[in-house]
Amino acid sequence: MNIEFNGKIWFWKGPAPWFFVTVPAKQSRDLKAISGLVTYGWGVIPVHVRIGKTEWTTSLFPKDGNYIVPIRASVRKAENLEEGDNVTIQLEIR
């Protein structure tokens, strides 16, 4: 399954601060429908992600009925991204 969407980068200031983009509700529902087939525990879903020319492997995390995509520092640096920027994300579910 491949998904493409636009979203805003936001910052989570928890004990391990990180940047994320929230998967929109419709695509999150589609992901939830297949999650039992692809999750490896706690509802996380392994994915291959692309923003611009940068690609990496990570996992989607369930949050508040949707999924969130963690955005690594190396990706933000390579694509010159900051909190609040809108990005187009391509996901390939593994």
VENNOR-V373033 format. One record per residue. N is the residue number from 1. RES is the residue in three letters. OMEGA is omega in whole degrees, -180 to 180 (none if undefined). Layout:
<<N | RES | OMEGA> <N | RES | OMEGA>>
This chain:
<<1 | MET | 176> <2 | ASN | -179> <3 | ILE | 173> <4 | GLU | 180> <5 | PHE | 175> <6 | ASN | 178> <7 | GLY | -179> <8 | LYS | 177> <9 | ILE | 177> <10 | TRP | -175> <11 | PHE | 175> <12 | TRP | -174> <13 | LYS | -179> <14 | GLY | -179> <15 | PRO | 174> <16 | ALA | -175> <17 | PRO | -176> <18 | TRP | 175> <19 | PHE | -178> <20 | PHE | 166> <21 | VAL | -180> <22 | THR | 175> <23 | VAL | -180> <24 | PRO | -174> <25 | ALA | -178> <26 | LYS | 180> <27 | GLN | 177> <28 | SER | 177> <29 | ARG | 177> <30 | ASP | 178> <31 | LEU | -180> <32 | LYS | -179> <33 | ALA | -180> <34 | ILE | -172> <35 | SER | -180> <36 | GLY | -179> <37 | LEU | -172> <38 | VAL | -177> <39 | THR | 175> <40 | TYR | 176> <41 | GLY | 178> <42 | TRP | 178> <43 | GLY | 179> <44 | VAL | -176> <45 | ILE | 178> <46 | PRO | -178> <47 | VAL | 168> <48 | HIS | -173> <49 | VAL | 173> <50 | ARG | 169> <51 | ILE | -178> <52 | GLY | 180> <53 | LYS | -175> <54 | THR | 179> <55 | GLU | 177> <56 | TRP | 178> <57 | THR | 179> <58 | THR | 176> <59 | SER | 173> <60 | LEU | 179> <61 | PHE | 175> <62 | PRO | 177> <63 | LYS | 175> <64 | ASP | 177> <65 | GLY | 177> <66 | ASN | 173> <67 | TYR | 178> <68 | ILE | -180> <69 | VAL | 176> <70 | PRO | -179> <71 | ILE | -177> <72 | ARG | 177> <73 | ALA | -179> <74 | SER | 178> <75 | VAL | 179> <76 | ARG | 179> <77 | LYS | -178> <78 | ALA | -177> <79 | GLU | 180> <80 | ASN | -177> <81 | LEU | 178> <82 | GLU | 175> <83 | GLU | 179> <84 | GLY | 178> <85 | ASP | 173> <86 | ASN | -178> <87 | VAL | 171> <88 | THR | -178> <89 | ILE | 173> <90 | GLN | 179> <91 | LEU | 170> <92 | GLU | -179> <93 | ILE | -177> <94 | ARG | none>>
